[in-house]
Amino acid sequence: MELNKVYLGDCIEIMKELPSNSIDLVFADPPFNIGLKYDNYNDKRNYKEYFDWSKKWIIEAFRILKKEGSIYIAIGDEFAAEINIILKQTGFYYRNWIIWYYSFGQNQRKKFNRVHTHILYFTKNKEKFVFNSKSIRIPSARQLIYNDKRANPIGKIPDDVWEFSRICGNFKERLGNHPCQMPESLLERIIKTSSNENDIVLDPFGGTGTTASVAKKIERDYITMDISKNYCDLIKKRISGQISEIKRNSYQKGGDAGRESSKMLQFKINPIELFVK
Ligand SMILES: C[S@@+](CC[C@H](N)C(=O)[O-])C[C@H]1O[C@@H](n2cnc3c(N)ncnc32)[C@H](O)[C@@H]1O
């Protein structure tokens, strides 16, 4: 199978085409089974069907990962515990349960607003894996706030709660009408941490192609795929730099499908960006 290509089809079937122990990093942002509106995927399956399907693709991801490879899975509250168990049962080793925190969650009427997604970080080997701490360090409170001489001048490894803005409908980074495009900054942290230049990064659920796009920018090889031809076409355009064409073709007046509330479009400035970085 060729590297740096976008494949159309079911991720389990496509991953089956890959040799065992061939991929350095898997990032997966599967449908969360919460009834989002995708192009041609039904995001509302019964519990057992979704659970069994998750098992199948995670087992395939385990097989194709190199012995020292890593996997990150983004998942909602509804199935985070189940995916965590599947990862452990498959043979992966737990490293972090990361919380991606964002503003502009969906407003709720009879419960607290949800402003996070889980990112489960596991490795195939318990001790040997890539963790490029120097590439992802951030300024510490000792440096920024306390001006403490004991502060490590190269900063600190980020905590396990990550604050990155979601890609709202009116953001410059936003492409097309896919219901859940991830921010490039988040993917950049993951790829820089757990792969080196020229390593192979695979995303089984390409969507708008965030993983492939970042991988290319920071000189990793990628393999990505989606079950929707429209999304595959979008990814190809994004990767080849035809971004303005994507926006022109797919912008729809009135906001977005899926996760986002139209209320958020009233804001001109993303509040997170006021105090992050
Ligand atoms: C949550 S989205 C991924 C979004 C992506 N992380 C991004 O930044 O754009 C999940 C994607 O998985 C795709 N999908 C669903 N079932 C699939 C399958 N069996 N094989 C491949 N892709 C699938 C959907 O079409 C959807 O685009």
The ligand as an ORCA input file, in Angstrom:
! r2SCAN-3c Opt
* xyz 0 1
  C     -15.075     11.987     14.050
  S     -14.847     11.978     12.332
  C     -13.103     12.260     12.126
  C     -12.745     13.721     12.048
  C     -11.277     13.994     11.862
  N     -10.521     13.684     13.052
  C     -11.010     15.430     11.449
  O     -10.234     16.139     12.101
  O     -11.591     15.862     10.475
  C     -15.069     10.288     11.950
  C     -14.987      9.927     10.476
  O     -14.978      8.509     10.348
  C     -15.592      8.166      9.124
  N     -15.953      6.739      9.196
  C     -17.012      6.170      9.813
  N     -16.961      4.846      9.705
  C     -15.833      4.535      9.023
  C     -15.218      3.319      8.632
  N     -15.751      2.133      8.914
  N     -14.059      3.400      7.948
  C     -13.498      4.584      7.640
  N     -14.043      5.774      7.996
  C     -15.186      5.755      8.690
  C     -16.742      9.148      9.006
  O     -17.156      9.314      7.661
  C     -16.119     10.434      9.614
  O     -15.626     11.292      8.630
*
